[in-house]
Amino acid sequence: MSLEPERNSNTELQQNVDKNTRKGVFIPAFFVVGGGALLGIVNNELLAELSKDGFYGSLKGLGWLYQIISIVALILVSIVTFSKIGNIRLGGADAKPKHPFRSWFAMALTGGIATGVITYGVNEPIIYFGNIYGEMAKTGVEPGTNMAAIFAMGRSLYNWSFIPYAMYSLSGLVIAYVYFNRKHNLSVSGSLTPLFGNRITKGIWPAIIDTLAVLAIALGLASSLGAGLALIGSGIEATYGIQQGPMVWLLVAFLITGIFTLSALKGLDKGIRRVATLNANVFYVLLVVLIVIGPTLYILQSSTAGLGYWFQNFWEWGLDPGIIGGEALVTWWTLYDWAIWIAYAPLMGIFLAVISYGRTIRQFMLINWILPAFFSVLWFGIFGGTALHWQQNGVVDLVSIIKENGAVAGLWTFLANMPLAPIIIPVVMIALILSFATAADSMVRAIAMLSTKKIRYDEEPAKWKMLIWAFSIAIIAYIMVAFAGGAQGVDGVKYLAALGGSSVLFVFVLQVASAIKMFFVDKIED
C-alpha cells in the first residue's frame, strides 16, 4: 500500500495553490532581503564590511564544525546508499515515480549547480597552480610545478564533488523521508521532528528555522545572479567589444529573470523540467567538444592524479579548519564553499525531495550525490586540465590574466584560445544564463512553497509568491552590480549569503542528527 499523502479526488496535481501565507516566514525574510539591498544602495561599503566581518568571524570560530559536519555527511550518505537502508522507497512500497531518470537527473544536476562550475572550472585550478592569493604558502608545494598542477586539480575536485553533493543529498533525503514516509509537513523545520517531535513544528520555531533557510537561499541567489551579470558582461566586452555597464547588465538581468520566472510559473513539468533538460544537454555538448579538441591524455592523467592526491590527503584536508593549510587556501576557498553549499542545502533539499517521490533511497543518492559528483570531476578535469596544460606549455598565461583582472577573469581568455572559440563562447554564455535560470526557478518554487501553509509536494505554490521572490532577487542583484559599487556591492550580497549559510549551519547539523536518529536509532518505516 502506498504511503503517499491522500490525493484530491478530482485532480492529481493541484495548480497554483493560494493557501494562507506563512507570514512569520514571508514577511521577515522579505524585509531582511530588501533591507540588505537598501543598505547596499545607501552605503555599500558598510554592507560589505559588516557582512564580511560577520562571515569571517563565523568561519574563524566555526571552521572546525564545518569540516566535521561535512565529513559526517559524506560518511552518512555512503552508509545509507550502500546498506539495506538504500532499498527503502520514498512514499512507501507501492509509490510510483513521476519523472524518468534522464529528466530527473537533469533537474537535480542543474537545479543546484548554478554558475559555479562554469565560473571556476578554469579559474580555480589556475589560482592554486599560480599561488595567486597565497593558497600554496603552507602546503609545501612549489607553485608552477607539475606537483602544483596535481595539487590544483586535487583540491578543486575536493571542493566541488563528493563532499558538497553529500550535503545537498543528505538534507534532501531527510526532508523527503520525513515528509513522504513519516507524514510531517514539507518544510525545513519538519525535517527536525525525529529529534524534537511535533513541538518543533509549533510556536515560533518553525518560523525561525524556515526564515533562516529562505534568507540564506534568497541572498545566495542574489549573489549568484549579481556575479553572473558581471561575468557575462565581462565576456560580452572581451569577446564582442561592447563595453559592459548598467544597460548591458539590465538586458542580461531581464533575459535571465524572464527565463527562470516563466519556467517557475509554468510549473515543475512544463517549465522547470524542460529548461533543466535543455541546460543539461548544453553541458553534455560542451564536455564532449572540449575533451575531443583539448589535450585528452593530459586531461585523463591530471584528473586521475588529482583524485589520487585528494584521497591521499583525505583526512588532513577534510578536517583542517585552516590551521594546517592556511587561511588563503582553507578559509577563503573550502570553508567559504562549505558555507555556500550549506546555505543552499535546506531549500535545495525541499526541491530534491519533491522530485524524488517513488524512488528508493539508493536511487535518490545515485541521482543527487554520485552522478553530480562524477559530473563535477569530469567538468573540472576537462576544463581545469586543459587550462593547466596550456599554462604549463605557454599557450596562454592565465595566471597573469587573473592577477591583473580578478579571480574569474581567466574564463574568457581561456575560451578565446579554443579552436572553435566563435562557436564555443556563445554556447558558454547560453550555459551561464541557463545555469542560473535552472537553479533560480527551482529555488524560487521552493521559497514559495516554504512560504505557504500545509502545501503538498505535488501542488504548485501561488504565482504571485513566485513572482515577488523572482523579481526581488533580480532587483537586488542588479542594484548591487549597477549602482552599489560594482564588485563592492556584489561582495556585500556575497558575504551576506555566506553569513546566511553560517546561521543555517546549525539547522544542517540538526538535520544530520535527524538522519542518524531516523536510520540508526528509530525503527525504520518502509
PEFENTA-V853321 format. One record per pair of residues at least 6 apart in sequence whose ideal C-beta (glycine too) atoms are under 7 Angstrom apart, sorted by the first residue. I is the first residue (numbers start at 1). J is the second residue. D is the distance in Angstrom with one decimal. If there is no record, write none. Layout:
BEGIN
i: [I | I]
j: [J | J]
d: [D | D]
END
This chain:
BEGIN
i: [1 | 1 | 2 | 2 | 2 | 2 | 3 | 3 | 3 | 3 | 3 | 4 | 4 | 4 | 4 | 5 | 8 | 13 | 14 | 15 | 15 | 16 | 16 | 16 | 17 | 17 | 17 | 17 | 17 | 17 | 18 | 19 | 19 | 19 | 19 | 20 | 21 | 21 | 22 | 22 | 22 | 24 | 25 | 25 | 25 | 25 | 25 | 25 | 26 | 28 | 29 | 29 | 29 | 29 | 30 | 32 | 33 | 33 | 33 | 33 | 33 | 34 | 36 | 36 | 36 | 36 | 37 | 37 | 37 | 39 | 39 | 40 | 40 | 40 | 40 | 40 | 40 | 40 | 41 | 41 | 41 | 44 | 44 | 44 | 44 | 44 | 45 | 45 | 47 | 48 | 48 | 48 | 48 | 51 | 51 | 51 | 51 | 52 | 54 | 55 | 55 | 55 | 55 | 58 | 58 | 59 | 59 | 59 | 62 | 62 | 63 | 63 | 63 | 63 | 64 | 65 | 66 | 66 | 66 | 67 | 67 | 67 | 67 | 68 | 69 | 69 | 69 | 70 | 70 | 70 | 71 | 71 | 72 | 73 | 73 | 73 | 73 | 74 | 74 | 74 | 76 | 76 | 76 | 76 | 77 | 77 | 77 | 77 | 77 | 80 | 80 | 80 | 80 | 81 | 81 | 85 | 85 | 85 | 86 | 86 | 86 | 86 | 87 | 87 | 88 | 88 | 88 | 88 | 89 | 89 | 89 | 90 | 90 | 90 | 90 | 90 | 90 | 90 | 90 | 90 | 90 | 91 | 91 | 91 | 92 | 93 | 95 | 95 | 96 | 97 | 97 | 97 | 98 | 98 | 99 | 103 | 103 | 104 | 104 | 105 | 105 | 106 | 106 | 106 | 107 | 107 | 107 | 107 | 108 | 108 | 108 | 108 | 109 | 109 | 109 | 110 | 110 | 110 | 110 | 110 | 111 | 111 | 111 | 111 | 111 | 112 | 112 | 112 | 112 | 113 | 113 | 114 | 114 | 114 | 114 | 115 | 115 | 115 | 115 | 115 | 117 | 117 | 117 | 118 | 118 | 118 | 118 | 119 | 119 | 119 | 121 | 121 | 121 | 121 | 122 | 122 | 122 | 122 | 122 | 122 | 123 | 123 | 123 | 123 | 123 | 124 | 125 | 125 | 125 | 125 | 125 | 125 | 125 | 126 | 126 | 126 | 126 | 126 | 126 | 127 | 127 | 127 | 127 | 128 | 128 | 128 | 128 | 128 | 129 | 129 | 129 | 129 | 129 | 129 | 129 | 130 | 130 | 130 | 131 | 132 | 132 | 132 | 133 | 134 | 135 | 135 | 135 | 136 | 136 | 137 | 137 | 138 | 138 | 138 | 139 | 139 | 141 | 141 | 141 | 142 | 149 | 149 | 149 | 150 | 150 | 150 | 150 | 151 | 152 | 153 | 153 | 153 | 153 | 153 | 153 | 153 | 154 | 154 | 154 | 154 | 156 | 156 | 157 | 157 | 157 | 157 | 157 | 158 | 158 | 159 | 159 | 159 | 160 | 160 | 161 | 161 | 161 | 162 | 164 | 164 | 165 | 165 | 165 | 165 | 166 | 167 | 167 | 167 | 168 | 168 | 168 | 168 | 168 | 168 | 169 | 169 | 169 | 170 | 170 | 171 | 171 | 171 | 171 | 171 | 171 | 172 | 172 | 172 | 172 | 172 | 173 | 173 | 173 | 174 | 174 | 174 | 174 | 175 | 175 | 175 | 175 | 176 | 176 | 177 | 178 | 178 | 178 | 178 | 178 | 179 | 179 | 179 | 179 | 180 | 181 | 182 | 184 | 184 | 184 | 185 | 185 | 186 | 186 | 186 | 186 | 187 | 187 | 187 | 188 | 188 | 188 | 188 | 188 | 189 | 189 | 189 | 189 | 189 | 189 | 190 | 191 | 191 | 192 | 192 | 192 | 192 | 193 | 193 | 194 | 194 | 194 | 194 | 195 | 195 | 195 | 195 | 209 | 210 | 212 | 212 | 212 | 213 | 213 | 213 | 213 | 213 | 214 | 214 | 215 | 216 | 216 | 216 | 216 | 216 | 217 | 217 | 217 | 217 | 217 | 218 | 218 | 218 | 219 | 219 | 219 | 219 | 220 | 220 | 220 | 220 | 220 | 221 | 221 | 221 | 222 | 222 | 222 | 222 | 223 | 223 | 223 | 223 | 224 | 225 | 225 | 225 | 225 | 225 | 226 | 226 | 226 | 226 | 226 | 227 | 228 | 228 | 229 | 229 | 229 | 229 | 229 | 229 | 230 | 230 | 231 | 231 | 232 | 232 | 232 | 233 | 233 | 233 | 233 | 234 | 234 | 235 | 235 | 235 | 236 | 236 | 236 | 237 | 237 | 238 | 239 | 239 | 239 | 242 | 246 | 249 | 249 | 249 | 250 | 253 | 253 | 253 | 255 | 256 | 256 | 256 | 257 | 257 | 259 | 259 | 259 | 260 | 260 | 260 | 260 | 260 | 261 | 261 | 262 | 263 | 263 | 263 | 263 | 263 | 264 | 264 | 264 | 264 | 264 | 264 | 264 | 265 | 265 | 265 | 267 | 271 | 272 | 272 | 272 | 275 | 275 | 275 | 275 | 276 | 278 | 279 | 279 | 279 | 282 | 282 | 282 | 282 | 283 | 286 | 286 | 286 | 287 | 287 | 287 | 289 | 290 | 290 | 290 | 291 | 291 | 293 | 293 | 293 | 294 | 294 | 295 | 295 | 298 | 298 | 299 | 299 | 299 | 299 | 302 | 302 | 302 | 303 | 303 | 303 | 310 | 316 | 320 | 321 | 322 | 322 | 322 | 336 | 339 | 339 | 339 | 340 | 340 | 340 | 342 | 342 | 342 | 342 | 343 | 343 | 343 | 343 | 343 | 345 | 346 | 346 | 346 | 347 | 347 | 347 | 350 | 350 | 350 | 351 | 351 | 351 | 351 | 352 | 353 | 354 | 356 | 357 | 387 | 387 | 387 | 390 | 390 | 391 | 391 | 395 | 396 | 396 | 398 | 398 | 398 | 401 | 401 | 401 | 402 | 402 | 415 | 415 | 415 | 415 | 418 | 444 | 444 | 444 | 445 | 445 | 447 | 448 | 448 | 448 | 448 | 448 | 449 | 449 | 451 | 452 | 452 | 455 | 476 | 480 | 480 | 480 | 480 | 481 | 481 | 484]
j: [92 | 94 | 91 | 92 | 94 | 95 | 91 | 92 | 95 | 180 | 181 | 91 | 92 | 95 | 357 | 456 | 14 | 458 | 459 | 267 | 460 | 460 | 462 | 463 | 452 | 455 | 459 | 460 | 461 | 462 | 462 | 452 | 453 | 454 | 455 | 453 | 451 | 452 | 451 | 452 | 453 | 207 | 207 | 210 | 211 | 214 | 450 | 451 | 451 | 211 | 211 | 214 | 215 | 218 | 472 | 215 | 215 | 218 | 219 | 472 | 476 | 472 | 47 | 219 | 493 | 496 | 475 | 476 | 479 | 46 | 47 | 47 | 479 | 480 | 484 | 489 | 492 | 493 | 479 | 483 | 484 | 484 | 485 | 488 | 489 | 492 | 485 | 488 | 492 | 488 | 491 | 492 | 495 | 492 | 495 | 496 | 499 | 495 | 499 | 495 | 498 | 499 | 502 | 499 | 502 | 331 | 335 | 339 | 502 | 505 | 321 | 322 | 331 | 335 | 321 | 505 | 335 | 338 | 505 | 318 | 319 | 320 | 321 | 319 | 508 | 509 | 512 | 163 | 167 | 338 | 318 | 319 | 512 | 166 | 167 | 170 | 512 | 162 | 163 | 166 | 170 | 512 | 515 | 516 | 166 | 169 | 170 | 365 | 369 | 86 | 361 | 365 | 519 | 362 | 365 | 361 | 519 | 524 | 360 | 361 | 362 | 365 | 360 | 362 | 360 | 361 | 524 | 526 | 95 | 358 | 360 | 176 | 177 | 180 | 181 | 356 | 357 | 358 | 359 | 361 | 364 | 180 | 357 | 358 | 181 | 526 | 357 | 358 | 358 | 357 | 358 | 359 | 357 | 358 | 355 | 273 | 277 | 355 | 367 | 367 | 371 | 276 | 277 | 280 | 272 | 273 | 276 | 355 | 352 | 367 | 368 | 372 | 280 | 372 | 375 | 276 | 279 | 280 | 435 | 438 | 276 | 351 | 438 | 439 | 442 | 168 | 344 | 348 | 439 | 435 | 439 | 224 | 435 | 436 | 439 | 224 | 228 | 432 | 435 | 436 | 160 | 376 | 379 | 428 | 431 | 432 | 435 | 231 | 408 | 411 | 379 | 380 | 383 | 384 | 383 | 384 | 387 | 410 | 411 | 414 | 402 | 407 | 408 | 410 | 411 | 156 | 152 | 153 | 156 | 380 | 384 | 387 | 388 | 387 | 391 | 398 | 399 | 402 | 410 | 133 | 135 | 402 | 407 | 135 | 136 | 151 | 152 | 155 | 143 | 144 | 148 | 149 | 152 | 388 | 391 | 143 | 144 | 399 | 143 | 399 | 402 | 403 | 328 | 328 | 328 | 329 | 333 | 143 | 148 | 326 | 328 | 324 | 325 | 326 | 151 | 325 | 147 | 148 | 151 | 148 | 302 | 388 | 392 | 302 | 305 | 306 | 309 | 309 | 388 | 302 | 303 | 305 | 306 | 384 | 385 | 388 | 306 | 307 | 309 | 310 | 380 | 384 | 306 | 307 | 310 | 377 | 380 | 310 | 317 | 333 | 334 | 337 | 376 | 380 | 373 | 376 | 377 | 373 | 337 | 341 | 368 | 369 | 372 | 373 | 369 | 341 | 342 | 345 | 341 | 345 | 348 | 349 | 352 | 368 | 365 | 368 | 369 | 512 | 515 | 345 | 346 | 348 | 349 | 508 | 511 | 348 | 349 | 352 | 353 | 368 | 361 | 364 | 515 | 191 | 511 | 514 | 515 | 191 | 349 | 350 | 353 | 353 | 356 | 518 | 184 | 190 | 191 | 193 | 194 | 186 | 190 | 353 | 457 | 357 | 525 | 525 | 190 | 193 | 201 | 201 | 454 | 350 | 449 | 455 | 457 | 206 | 210 | 450 | 209 | 210 | 213 | 346 | 507 | 200 | 201 | 205 | 206 | 209 | 210 | 201 | 511 | 514 | 200 | 510 | 511 | 514 | 200 | 201 | 514 | 517 | 518 | 522 | 510 | 513 | 514 | 517 | 507 | 450 | 503 | 504 | 507 | 346 | 347 | 450 | 504 | 507 | 447 | 450 | 500 | 343 | 497 | 500 | 501 | 504 | 343 | 344 | 347 | 443 | 447 | 447 | 469 | 473 | 493 | 496 | 497 | 500 | 340 | 343 | 344 | 497 | 500 | 440 | 443 | 473 | 473 | 476 | 477 | 493 | 490 | 493 | 494 | 497 | 436 | 256 | 436 | 473 | 474 | 477 | 477 | 480 | 481 | 490 | 493 | 490 | 432 | 436 | 249 | 252 | 253 | 477 | 478 | 481 | 481 | 490 | 408 | 432 | 252 | 429 | 432 | 244 | 248 | 249 | 252 | 244 | 412 | 412 | 425 | 429 | 242 | 244 | 248 | 243 | 244 | 412 | 412 | 416 | 425 | 248 | 482 | 478 | 481 | 482 | 478 | 474 | 477 | 478 | 433 | 433 | 436 | 437 | 470 | 474 | 275 | 433 | 437 | 437 | 440 | 441 | 444 | 470 | 467 | 470 | 271 | 271 | 272 | 275 | 437 | 441 | 271 | 272 | 441 | 444 | 445 | 466 | 470 | 271 | 463 | 466 | 460 | 441 | 441 | 442 | 445 | 434 | 437 | 438 | 441 | 438 | 434 | 434 | 435 | 438 | 427 | 430 | 431 | 434 | 431 | 427 | 428 | 431 | 378 | 379 | 382 | 424 | 382 | 383 | 386 | 299 | 382 | 418 | 419 | 420 | 382 | 386 | 386 | 389 | 385 | 389 | 381 | 382 | 385 | 386 | 381 | 385 | 388 | 377 | 381 | 385 | 317 | 324 | 330 | 330 | 330 | 331 | 335 | 498 | 498 | 501 | 502 | 497 | 498 | 501 | 501 | 504 | 505 | 508 | 497 | 498 | 500 | 501 | 504 | 508 | 504 | 507 | 508 | 443 | 446 | 447 | 446 | 449 | 450 | 442 | 443 | 445 | 446 | 368 | 457 | 457 | 364 | 457 | 398 | 410 | 414 | 396 | 417 | 398 | 399 | 417 | 413 | 417 | 410 | 413 | 414 | 409 | 410 | 413 | 409 | 410 | 421 | 424 | 425 | 428 | 424 | 466 | 469 | 470 | 461 | 466 | 469 | 461 | 462 | 465 | 466 | 469 | 455 | 461 | 465 | 461 | 465 | 461 | 493 | 489 | 490 | 492 | 493 | 489 | 490 | 492]
d: [6.7 | 5.8 | 6.2 | 4.7 | 3.9 | 4.9 | 5.7 | 3.1 | 6.9 | 6.7 | 6.0 | 4.9 | 6.7 | 5.6 | 7.0 | 6.0 | 5.9 | 5.3 | 4.7 | 6.8 | 5.0 | 5.2 | 5.8 | 5.5 | 6.8 | 5.9 | 4.5 | 6.5 | 6.4 | 6.6 | 4.0 | 5.2 | 5.2 | 6.5 | 6.2 | 4.7 | 5.9 | 6.5 | 5.3 | 6.5 | 5.6 | 3.3 | 5.7 | 4.8 | 5.0 | 6.0 | 6.2 | 5.3 | 4.3 | 5.3 | 5.1 | 4.2 | 5.2 | 6.5 | 6.9 | 5.7 | 6.9 | 5.1 | 6.4 | 6.2 | 6.5 | 7.0 | 6.8 | 6.8 | 6.7 | 5.5 | 7.0 | 4.3 | 5.6 | 6.7 | 4.7 | 4.7 | 6.5 | 5.4 | 4.1 | 5.2 | 5.2 | 6.9 | 6.0 | 6.3 | 5.6 | 4.1 | 4.0 | 5.1 | 4.7 | 5.7 | 6.9 | 6.2 | 3.7 | 5.4 | 4.8 | 4.1 | 6.5 | 5.8 | 3.7 | 4.4 | 5.4 | 4.5 | 4.9 | 4.7 | 4.8 | 4.4 | 6.4 | 6.7 | 3.8 | 5.3 | 4.9 | 7.0 | 6.7 | 6.5 | 3.3 | 5.4 | 6.8 | 5.2 | 4.3 | 6.8 | 5.5 | 4.6 | 6.9 | 6.3 | 5.1 | 6.7 | 5.4 | 6.9 | 6.7 | 5.6 | 6.1 | 5.2 | 6.6 | 5.8 | 4.8 | 6.5 | 5.9 | 4.6 | 5.2 | 4.9 | 6.0 | 6.4 | 5.3 | 4.4 | 6.0 | 6.7 | 5.7 | 7.0 | 4.6 | 5.6 | 5.4 | 5.9 | 5.5 | 6.1 | 5.8 | 6.9 | 6.0 | 5.7 | 4.1 | 6.0 | 5.4 | 6.9 | 6.3 | 4.9 | 3.2 | 7.0 | 5.9 | 6.8 | 6.4 | 5.0 | 6.7 | 5.7 | 5.6 | 6.8 | 5.1 | 5.0 | 6.5 | 4.7 | 6.6 | 5.7 | 6.0 | 6.7 | 5.7 | 7.0 | 6.6 | 4.4 | 5.0 | 5.5 | 6.9 | 6.1 | 6.1 | 4.1 | 4.9 | 6.6 | 3.5 | 5.3 | 6.5 | 6.7 | 6.0 | 5.2 | 5.6 | 6.2 | 5.8 | 5.1 | 6.1 | 4.4 | 4.6 | 3.9 | 6.4 | 5.9 | 4.4 | 5.6 | 6.1 | 5.1 | 5.0 | 6.7 | 5.9 | 5.2 | 6.2 | 4.6 | 4.4 | 5.5 | 6.6 | 4.0 | 6.4 | 5.7 | 5.9 | 5.9 | 3.9 | 5.7 | 6.8 | 5.3 | 6.5 | 6.2 | 6.8 | 5.1 | 5.8 | 5.9 | 4.1 | 6.1 | 4.9 | 5.5 | 4.9 | 5.4 | 6.8 | 6.2 | 4.9 | 6.6 | 6.0 | 5.6 | 6.2 | 6.2 | 5.4 | 6.7 | 5.3 | 5.5 | 3.6 | 5.8 | 5.2 | 6.5 | 4.6 | 5.2 | 5.1 | 4.7 | 6.5 | 6.1 | 5.4 | 4.7 | 6.2 | 5.0 | 4.2 | 5.9 | 5.0 | 6.9 | 3.7 | 6.2 | 5.6 | 5.5 | 6.2 | 4.7 | 6.1 | 6.2 | 5.4 | 6.6 | 6.6 | 6.3 | 6.5 | 5.1 | 6.9 | 6.4 | 3.8 | 5.7 | 6.7 | 6.8 | 5.0 | 5.8 | 4.3 | 6.0 | 6.4 | 5.8 | 6.7 | 3.5 | 3.7 | 6.6 | 5.8 | 5.8 | 5.2 | 3.9 | 5.1 | 4.3 | 6.9 | 5.0 | 6.7 | 5.5 | 6.4 | 6.9 | 5.8 | 3.8 | 6.6 | 6.4 | 5.4 | 5.4 | 4.9 | 6.4 | 6.3 | 4.7 | 6.5 | 6.9 | 4.8 | 5.8 | 5.2 | 6.4 | 6.4 | 5.1 | 6.5 | 7.0 | 3.0 | 6.0 | 6.8 | 7.0 | 4.1 | 6.9 | 3.7 | 4.2 | 4.9 | 5.7 | 5.4 | 6.1 | 5.6 | 5.8 | 5.8 | 4.8 | 5.7 | 6.5 | 5.7 | 5.1 | 4.6 | 6.0 | 4.2 | 4.5 | 5.4 | 4.4 | 6.8 | 4.4 | 7.0 | 5.0 | 4.9 | 4.8 | 5.9 | 5.1 | 6.1 | 5.1 | 7.0 | 5.6 | 5.3 | 7.0 | 6.8 | 6.4 | 5.8 | 4.1 | 4.0 | 6.5 | 6.1 | 4.1 | 5.7 | 6.9 | 3.4 | 6.6 | 5.5 | 6.8 | 3.9 | 3.3 | 5.2 | 6.0 | 6.5 | 6.1 | 6.9 | 4.7 | 4.9 | 5.3 | 5.2 | 4.7 | 4.6 | 5.7 | 4.4 | 3.6 | 5.6 | 6.5 | 4.9 | 5.7 | 5.1 | 6.1 | 6.8 | 4.9 | 6.6 | 6.3 | 6.7 | 6.2 | 5.0 | 6.4 | 4.2 | 5.0 | 7.0 | 6.1 | 6.6 | 6.7 | 6.8 | 6.4 | 5.7 | 6.6 | 5.6 | 6.1 | 5.5 | 5.2 | 4.6 | 4.4 | 6.5 | 5.7 | 5.8 | 6.2 | 4.0 | 4.3 | 5.5 | 6.0 | 5.5 | 6.0 | 4.9 | 5.2 | 6.9 | 5.7 | 5.9 | 6.5 | 4.4 | 4.8 | 4.7 | 6.6 | 6.2 | 5.8 | 5.3 | 6.1 | 5.8 | 5.3 | 5.2 | 5.4 | 6.3 | 4.1 | 5.5 | 6.8 | 6.1 | 6.8 | 5.4 | 5.9 | 5.1 | 3.9 | 7.0 | 3.5 | 5.7 | 4.7 | 6.8 | 5.9 | 4.1 | 5.3 | 6.4 | 6.5 | 6.8 | 6.0 | 6.2 | 4.9 | 4.2 | 5.2 | 6.4 | 5.1 | 5.8 | 4.1 | 6.8 | 5.6 | 5.8 | 4.9 | 5.0 | 4.3 | 4.7 | 5.1 | 7.0 | 4.5 | 4.3 | 4.2 | 6.2 | 6.7 | 5.9 | 6.5 | 6.6 | 3.8 | 4.0 | 4.8 | 5.0 | 4.5 | 5.8 | 5.8 | 6.1 | 5.0 | 4.7 | 5.4 | 5.9 | 6.4 | 7.0 | 5.0 | 5.7 | 6.3 | 5.8 | 6.8 | 5.2 | 6.0 | 5.7 | 3.3 | 5.1 | 5.6 | 6.6 | 6.1 | 6.6 | 4.9 | 7.0 | 5.9 | 5.2 | 6.3 | 6.2 | 5.6 | 4.7 | 4.4 | 6.5 | 7.0 | 5.3 | 6.5 | 4.2 | 6.3 | 5.3 | 5.3 | 6.5 | 5.6 | 6.8 | 4.7 | 6.4 | 5.5 | 5.6 | 5.7 | 6.3 | 4.0 | 6.8 | 6.8 | 4.1 | 3.9 | 4.0 | 4.2 | 6.8 | 6.6 | 6.7 | 4.4 | 6.7 | 3.9 | 5.5 | 4.6 | 6.4 | 4.1 | 6.3 | 6.8 | 4.1 | 4.8 | 5.2 | 4.8 | 6.5 | 6.7 | 5.5 | 6.1 | 5.0 | 6.6 | 5.1 | 5.9 | 6.9 | 6.7 | 6.1 | 5.3 | 6.6 | 4.9 | 6.4 | 4.0 | 6.2 | 4.8 | 6.6 | 6.2 | 4.8 | 6.2 | 6.6 | 6.5 | 7.0 | 6.5 | 6.0 | 6.7 | 5.9 | 7.0 | 4.9 | 6.7 | 6.5 | 6.3 | 5.2 | 6.9 | 5.3 | 6.8 | 6.4 | 4.2 | 6.1 | 4.5 | 5.9 | 4.5 | 5.6 | 5.5 | 3.9 | 6.5 | 6.9 | 4.5 | 6.3 | 6.6 | 3.4 | 6.1 | 7.0 | 6.3 | 5.9 | 6.9 | 4.0 | 4.9 | 7.0 | 6.1 | 4.5 | 3.7 | 5.8 | 6.7 | 5.9 | 5.8 | 4.9 | 5.8 | 5.6 | 5.0 | 6.1 | 6.8 | 5.1 | 3.0 | 5.5 | 5.7 | 6.2 | 6.2 | 7.0 | 5.7 | 4.6 | 6.6 | 4.6 | 6.5 | 6.7 | 4.6 | 7.0 | 7.0 | 4.8 | 5.4 | 7.0 | 4.2 | 5.2 | 6.3 | 5.9 | 7.0 | 5.5 | 5.3 | 6.9 | 5.4 | 6.3 | 6.4 | 6.2 | 5.0 | 4.3 | 6.3 | 6.2 | 5.4 | 5.3 | 4.9 | 5.3 | 4.9 | 6.0 | 5.8 | 5.0 | 6.0 | 5.1 | 5.2 | 5.2 | 5.0 | 6.6 | 6.4 | 5.1 | 3.6 | 6.9 | 4.0 | 4.7 | 6.3 | 5.3 | 5.0 | 5.7 | 5.2 | 7.0 | 6.3 | 6.6 | 3.6 | 5.4 | 6.6 | 5.1 | 6.3 | 6.0 | 7.0]
END
